[in-house]
Amino acid sequence: MRPNTASPREFEVVRDPLWNTIRLDPAAVRIIDTPEFQRLRLIRQLGLAYLVYPGATHTRFDHALGVYHLARWAMGLLADRGELAGVDPVDCRLAPYAALLHDVGHYPFSHALEELGEEMIPADHEALAERFLRADGIRATLEEMAPDAPDRLSALIRGRSDSPLQGLVSGSLDLDKIEYLRRDARFCGVPYGEVDVDRLLHAITLLEDPRTGRTEVGIHEKGLSALESLLFSKYQMFRNVYWHHAVRAATALYKRLVQDALTGEVISADELVGQSDERLLTILELRAAERDHPAARRVAERWIPAVRRRLLPKRALEVPGEAIRGLPGEAWIGTDAALRDRLEARLAAELGMGEGCVMVDYPEKPRMMGLDLLMLRRSGQVERLTEAGTAGLIDLPRVSDELYHTARAFRILTVERREMDADRVLSILALSADDARARLDAPEPLL
């Protein structure tokens, strides 16, 4: 490992609207100056949410700097308390750069494309990060710190590292969540994402799991109220921002655009990797105009103009997540893309609309309120906080399911305004996947 010879006085400063001053060391500056990292300036943090919340034009670049800043802050607090003495010095050196690079593999418009599923895209953004970590400029800077640094960072980003610092990068209390809740709330202009960051970071500690003997990131009992506020902030942001009906409509429109672009061979799945928001739209716009394929024509004539002019799909039906909770359709809507596509096509035909003009939307994040974290009691006892709850903490088993289903909504979106009978649609969702296929094969109308 090459020694770090940079003077502590060698640094750059970025002024950030959320954290004020972010101090960048020379290695961070070299990483930030690479084309791979600069691309993040051109990827909006919340995808197409800016069509609903005009201020939501902040980017993955801003967010990455913020997570790096929080990582340095947290590492400083742990070092001051002597808690890093038993941690591999290379892991300590690399942790802030894992925070900096955790989103480097993101697709254009952030998370939306990952909802298309692994049948249509190469991988999720955490898995794609490894490609970018091996780009010349980033790899060279990382390998100055350790020859195996790219591998170590990839493991941290994907949540597969054995490092005691894993939880700072990916876990129940990772710094990514703290940062994006605060930043997203600020730029959307909503009060829901306020998290007691100072209290949380001062409560973070390294603890030995009494069951396995492994050292992990945990929290002191004095930070429990701040942890509860983080969980409820996440719920409020999902309900009011991330899963807002118009944000979901914009997301469904964008997914349909890319799905048709892939079907019409306007672009290959691998070409989606490494694009920026506007560059992808421009590529699709130019290429689709040159292809004589029904899906490509829809891209050029319907979907691109709809995104450009904010012609969002309308709600033909919306029912709360609780209404389909436990129904067989709750599972197959999210897992059987072919069956969902058949349902959409059949509904479009019955409503007298063209192919692709009906979109079923039911967002999911099963562990939205998930928790798996060691806690240090004031008595000195270490125990694990899980979804099973614990005395003195909110009753997560009861509360988390209720909040999750309250935040969700099942929607059927149409490009032209229509209305659907909820009971008829729910009767389809009450069928098993096999019975739903048989129902779609039958000539009797669904609606």
N, C-alpha and C positions, 0 to 999 in steps of 0.2 A: 504494500500500500504506500503510495506516495504521500509524504507528509503535507499537511496543509500549511503552506508558507505564506499565505496572504496575511497581511497585517490586519488586526481587528479594526483599524481605521479606514480600511479600504471597503467602501460600500456605496451603494446608490440608494436614493430615497424616492419613493413613489407616494404622492398624495392621493389618498383614497377617501371617497365620501363616507364610507362606513367606518373604517378603522383609523382614519386620519393619516398617520405616517406609517408606511410599510418600508422597512429597511431590508435591502437586498444585498447579500454578500456576492463576491465576484463570481462564484460558481453559478449561483442563481441567475445572475445577469447574463452569463454565457448561454445558459439554457433558454432563458426568455428570448434571447436574440436569434434563436434558430427559427427557420421557416416553419417547422412543425409546431412550435409553441405559438408563434405569431398568428397562425391560423385560428387559434382560439379567440382572437379579437373579432373574428368574423362569424362566430357561432353564438347565437343568442342563448342565454342561460335558460330561458323558459320557452324556447321554440317560438310558436306562433301566438303565445299569450299576449304579445304586444298588440295584436288586433283587437284585444278586449281591454287590456290595461296598457294604455299608451306609453307609460313610463317603463314598461318591462323590456327595455332594449339593452339592458346590461348583458354582459357576455361571459362565456366560460373563462376568458382571460382574466377579467376582474375577479371572478370567484376563485380561480386558482391562486392568484396572489393573496387573496384573503385567507385561504386555507393554509398556505405557506406561513403567513404571518401568525396565525393561531398556533401552528405547530412549533414555531420558534418560541412563542410565548410559553406554551405548555412545557416544552423541553427545558426552558430556563427555570421554570418553577420546580420541576422535578430535580434538576441539577442542584438548585439552591438548597433543597432538602436532603441532598446526598442520595437520592433514590436511584440514580443512574450508575452508581459505583459497580453494581454487579451485571450491568448490561454491556453487551458487546459494543466497544467504541465505534466500530464501523456502522452498526445499526443506529447508534446515536447520531452519527454524522449524516447518515442517509435519510433519516426519518423526515426532515423538512422537505427534502427533494421529492420524496414519495408523495407528500401532501401537494407540492407544487405541480406534479405531473399526473395526478390521479385521474384527470379528465382529458388527457392528451389524445386519447383514442376516440373521442366523441364523434358521432355522425352529425351531419348538418341538422339544424333545428333540434339538437340535443336528444332527448329520450324517445321521441315519437317513433322513429324507425324501428327501435327495438321491440315495439309492440307488434310488428309484422311477424315476428317469430323467426326461429332459426331456419325454417324452410326457405325464407326469402332473403335473409341477410347473412353475411359471413359469421358474425359473432357479436356479443355485446361489447360495449365500449371498454370495459375492464380488460377483457381478453385481447382486444385490439391494441391496447396500450403497449403491449410488448413490441409490436412492429415499430412504433414510434420511438421507443426507448433505444432501439438499435439503429436509428438514423444517425448519420456520421457525427453531427455536432453534439447531439445529446449524449450519445454513447461515449464519445471521447471525453466529455466533461465528467461523466459518471465514473468512468474507468480510472480517472486520475485519483478518485477517492478509494476505489477498490476494484480489482479486476472483474469481480463477479457482481458489481453494483447493478447492472441492468437486470440480472436475474433476481437479485434481492428486492429491487423496487417492484418488479412485476409481481412477485409473490405478495408483497405488502398491499399493492393496489387490488389484487384479486382476493384478498382475505385469506391467503394460504401460507402465510409466513409463520414460523415458530418464534419469531422475535417477541419479547415482552411488550414491544411498542406497537404491535399489530393493531391494537384497539384504537390508536390515535388516527389511523388511516382508514380502517374499515372495521366497524363494530357498532354496538348499541349507542355508544357515546362518542363516535368519531367526530373529528373536527369539521369534516365536510358538512354534516347535518347542521351543526351549530352555525356555520358560515352561511349556508344557502338559505336557511330560515330567516336569518336577520337581513341578508341582502335582498332576497326576493320580496319580503314584506316592505322594505324601504322603497324599492323601485316600483312596486305595484301600488304604493300609496295606501296600504292597509295596515291596521294596528295589530294583526294577529301573530306576527313572527317574533315578538319581543321575547328574547331569551336572556336570562341573567348570566351572561358569558363570564364575567369576572368571577362570580361565585362558583360556576361550574369548573372553570380551569383551576381555581385554587383548591377545589375538592378532588380533582383527579389525582390518583395515586397508583403506584405499582403494588400489587398484592399477590401473594402466593395462594393458589387454589388449594384449600385443605384436602380436597379429594385427589387431585392429580399431582400436586407439588409444582405445577407450572406457574410461572410468574406472568401476570396479565395486567392490563390497564383496568383499574377499578375506580370506585368513588368512595369518598368518606361520607359517613352518615350525615354530616352537616350539610352536604350538598343535595340531599334528597328533594327538598322543596324546589330547588332550581331544576333538578332532573324532571320532576313532575311538570314544571312549566314548559320544559322542552317538548315533552310528549304531547301536551295539550296544544302547544303552538303548532306542532306538526299536523295534528288533527284539523285545526282551524284553517291552516294553509291548504291542506288537501280539499277540504270542503268548500272553501270560498275562492280559491285561486286555481290550484292545479286541476281540480275536477269541476270547475265552474262550467255550466252547460255550454257557453259560447266558446270557451277554451277547448273543451272536448270536441265541439263541432269543427273548429279550425284544425284540430289534430286529426280527426277522422278524414277531413278533406285532404290534408297533406298525405296521409297514409294511402288514400285511394289514388292520389296522383302518382306516388312512387310505385304502388302496386301495378297500376296500368303501364307505367314506364318500363317496369321489369317484364311484364307480360308481353308488351309490344316490342321488346328488345330495343328500346330507346337507350337503355343503359344497362350495364351488367351489374350484378350485386357487388362485385369487388370494386367497381368504380365508385360506389357510394362512399367508400372509405377514403378519408383524407380531403373530402370536399368541404367547402364553406357554404353557408346558407344561400347567398345570392348566386354564387357560382353554380351550384347545383341547379337552381331554378333556371338560370340562363342556358346551361347545357341542355336541360330537358326541353326548354322552349325551342331552341334552335334545331335540335335533332328530331324532335317529334314532328316538326313541320315538314321534314324531308322523308318521313316514313309512311308508306301506304299500308297501315295496319289499323284495324278498328280501335284497339287500345291506344295506339299512338295518336290517332285522331282525337280521341277523348282527351288525352293529355294536352294537345295543342289547342283544341277548340273549346274545351269545357273546364278542365281542372286548373290549368295555368291562369287563364283569365279570372277564374273564381278566386284564386289566392291573391292575385294582383289587385283585384277590385273589392276584396273582402265580401264576396258573395258566399256567406257561410250556409251550410245546410241548416234546415229548420227542424225543430222538435215535432215529430208526428206523434210521439208517445214518450212519456217519462213516468216511470214508477220508481219509488224508493227501493234501495237495495233490500230492505227488509221484506218487500213483497215477493221477491223470488228466492229469498233465503231458504236453503234446503231443497229447492226444486232441482230435478235432474238437469234442467237447462242451465242452471248456474254454473255447472261444471263444463258442459260441452260447448257453451257459447265461448268460453275462454280457451279451450284446449283443442277443439276440433274445427280448424279453420275451414276445411272443405265443407263441412255441414253448415257452418255459419254463412259461408259464401252462397250456398244453395238457398238458404233461407232468405238472404238479401235479394237474390235474383228473383225468387218466386214473389216476394212482396213487391218488388219493383214492377213486375209484369202485371200483378193484380191491381196496382195503383196507376197503371198506364204510364209508367216512366221508363226511360231508357236504362241500359245496362250500367250498373255501378251507381245508380242514383239513389239507392237506399243503403244506409250504413247502420249496422247494429253496433252500439257502443256500450260497453260495460267494463270500466277501468278496474284494475285490480292491483293491489299491493298487500298481500296477505299479512305481512308482518309490519304494517304501517305503525302499529303501536308495540312492536316486538321489543323484548328486553332480555338480554343475557349478559349480566354484568356482575362482577364481584363487588361487594360492599364491605367497608370496614366500619364496624360498630364502634361507638364511643368506648365500649367495654374492652375493645381490642379483638373481639371475635370477628372472623371473616366469614361471610355467607354469600351465596349467589342469589342475585335478583333475577328472576325469570318471569315468564308469563304466568307462572303459578302464584305469583304475588308473594308478599311477605308482610309481617306486622309492621305498621307504621308507614307503609307505602300504599298508594292507591290500589284498590282491588283490581289489578290488571286483568285477571281472567274474565271477570264480569264486565268491566268497563271497556276493555279493548275491542271485544266483538261488537258491542253496541255502538261504539264510536265508528268503527270501521264500516258497518252497514249503514249507519246514519250518513256518513260521508259519501257513500256510493249511490249511484242512480243508474238504472237500466234505461237506455234511451234508444229509440229508433229515429234516425235522422233522414230527412229527404231533401233533395235539392229544390223541389217545389213544395209549397205548403200543403200538407195533408193532415188528416186526423185518423187515428186508429183506435179501435175498441180494445181497451186494456184486457178485458176478460178473454177475448179471443187469442191475443198474443200470449197471455199467461197460460192458456190451455195448451199451447204448443210447448212452452217451457216446462210444463208439467210432465212432458213425455221423456222417456229415455232416449238416448241417441239413436238407437235402432228404430224405435217407434217414431221418432221425429223424421227419420229418413223415409220410412214407409208413408208417413203422412204427406211428405213432400212429393212422393211418387204418385199419390192418389189424385184423381182429377178434381175432387171437391175443393172449392176455394178455401183459403185460410181465413180470409177476412169476411 
